[in-house]
Amino acid sequence: MAIRKNRLAHQQILESEAFCINVLPKESVDLIRQFKIADWKTKFDSLNYKLSSNGLPVLDDCVGYLDFSLESTIDTGDHTLFIGRIKAGSIIKAAETITLSTTDHGGIYRGSQ
């Protein structure tokens, strides 16, 4: 996973040596806006989630998730590529759910700032 170096999550991953990827359903495209707010430290405040076995947020509305331990990093300029080893994961909604992709929100993964 690649994260811009000036994002809060970048430092959190380096410090915790872990990260979690939540797979979202297509109908939750509006949820992406919650992660584009100016105060990144409050991005989970209005969301329902539980903690994974590794203590990372898993959104109640996700299709599934994967928990990773950080194995290594690669500097790619303004981003860091985080390489992880899967430690846990689960399918939350075991139905024929179409997952959200970058084309569903215009291919823009970050806010205006």
C-alpha positions in Angstrom: 0.0 0.0 0.0 1.3 3.5 -0.9 0.8 6.4 1.4 1.8 10.0 0.9 4.4 11.0 3.5 2.5 13.9 4.9 -0.6 11.9 5.9 -1.3 10.9 9.5 -1.6 7.3 8.5 2.0 7.3 7.2 3.4 8.0 10.7 0.9 5.7 12.3 1.9 2.7 10.2 5.6 3.4 10.9 5.0 3.6 14.6 2.6 0.6 14.9 4.3 -1.5 12.2 0.8 -2.7 11.2 -2.0 -1.6 8.9 -5.5 -2.7 7.9 -7.2 -2.5 4.5 -11.0 -2.3 4.6 -12.7 -3.4 1.3 -15.8 -1.2 0.8 -19.0 -2.0 -1.1 -19.7 0.1 -4.2 -22.7 1.8 -2.5 -20.5 3.3 0.2 -18.8 5.8 -2.2 -20.0 8.7 0.0 -18.1 7.2 2.9 -14.8 8.1 1.1 -15.6 11.8 1.9 -15.1 11.0 5.6 -11.5 10.1 4.9 -10.9 13.4 3.0 -11.6 15.7 6.0 -9.1 18.3 7.0 -8.7 16.9 10.5 -7.4 13.4 9.7 -7.2 12.5 13.4 -11.0 12.5 13.6 -11.7 10.4 10.4 -13.2 7.5 12.3 -15.2 9.6 14.9 -18.5 9.4 13.1 -18.1 5.8 11.8 -19.2 2.5 13.3 -16.3 0.1 13.6 -14.8 -2.6 15.7 -11.2 -3.4 16.3 -9.5 -6.3 14.6 -7.5 -8.9 16.5 -4.5 -6.6 15.8 -6.3 -3.6 17.3 -7.0 -1.8 13.9 -10.3 -0.3 12.8 -12.6 -2.5 10.8 -15.6 -0.6 9.5 -19.0 -2.2 10.2 -20.1 -1.5 6.5 -17.0 -3.1 4.9 -17.2 -6.2 2.7 -14.1 -7.6 4.4 -10.7 -6.6 5.6 -7.1 -7.7 5.8 -4.7 -7.0 8.7 -1.0 -6.7 7.9 2.2 -6.6 9.8 4.7 -4.2 8.3 7.5 -6.2 6.6 9.4 -3.4 4.8 9.1 0.0 3.2 10.2 1.5 -0.1 10.7 5.2 -0.6 9.1 6.3 -3.8 9.5 10.1 -3.5 6.5 11.8 -2.0 5.0 8.4 -1.0 6.2 5.3 0.9 5.3 1.9 -0.3 4.4 -0.3 2.7 4.9 -4.0 2.2 3.0 -6.2 4.6 2.4 -9.8 5.6 -1.3 -10.7 6.1 -1.9 -11.6 9.7 -5.7 -11.8 9.8 -8.7 -11.0 7.7 -12.3 -11.9 7.2 -15.2 -11.5 4.8 -17.9 -9.5 6.6 -20.7 -9.5 3.9 -20.6 -12.9 2.3 -23.0 -12.0 -0.5 -22.5 -11.0 -4.1 -21.3 -7.5 -3.3 -19.7 -5.3 -5.8 -16.7 -3.6 -4.3 -15.8 0.1 -4.5 -13.0 1.1 -6.9 -11.2 4.3 -7.7 -13.4 4.8 -10.7 -16.4 5.0 -8.5 -15.1 8.2 -6.9 -13.5 9.8 -9.9 -10.1 8.1 -9.4 -9.2 10.8 -6.8 -8.1 9.2 -3.6 -7.3 12.3 -1.6 -9.0 15.6 -0.7 -8.3 19.0 -2.1 -5.5 19.7 0.3 
